Amino acid sequence: MSKRQTNVIVALTGDRLLTVSLFDVSINTDVFEAWLHRFLLPVLSNGAFVVMDNATFHTSERIQKAVEAVLTASFNIFRHILLNLNSIEHKWA
């Protein structure tokens, strides 16, 4: 019998979690884009700065365009995130 795995997508601002979503499926571009439109973009302020690591689904041109189309947001993907700079990782530690 295979183990079930639950995946989480989280958005953080300062020290506050904006949204936490659990998924019983693997996260891919389609899942992430649906989450982005349903949960993240509606709660971001115009001019927000969106930072993501280099997960494959983060680097999609569709994701970048979705963020930039909805907000006048800065969008950046950090290719090499250091654990001590990634405050979301500390939420799970």
GIHU-V763908 format. One record per residue. N is the residue number from 0. SS is DSSP state (H for helix, E for strand, L for the rest). BURIAL is # if it has 24 or more other ideal C-beta (glycine too) atoms within 12 Angstrom, else .. Layout:
n	ss	burial
N	SS	BURIAL
N	SS	BURIAL
//
This chain:
n	ss	burial
0	L	.
1	L	.
2	L	.
3	L	.
4	L	.
5	L	.
6	E	.
7	E	.
8	E	#
9	E	#
10	E	#
11	E	#
12	E	.
13	L	.
14	L	.
15	E	.
16	E	.
17	E	#
18	E	.
19	E	.
20	E	.
21	E	.
22	E	.
23	L	.
24	L	.
25	L	.
26	L	#
27	L	.
28	H	.
29	H	.
30	H	#
31	H	#
32	H	#
33	H	.
34	H	#
35	H	#
36	H	.
37	H	.
38	H	.
39	H	#
40	H	#
41	H	.
42	H	.
43	L	#
44	L	.
45	L	.
46	L	.
47	L	#
48	E	.
49	E	#
50	E	.
51	E	#
52	L	.
53	L	.
54	L	.
55	L	.
56	L	#
57	L	#
58	L	.
59	L	#
60	H	.
61	H	.
62	H	#
63	H	#
64	H	.
65	H	#
66	H	#
67	H	.
68	H	.
69	H	#
70	L	#
71	L	.
72	L	#
73	E	.
74	E	#
75	E	.
76	E	.
77	L	.
78	L	.
79	L	.
80	L	.
81	L	.
82	H	.
83	H	.
84	H	.
85	L	.
86	H	.
87	H	#
88	H	.
89	H	.
90	H	.
91	H	.
92	L	.
//
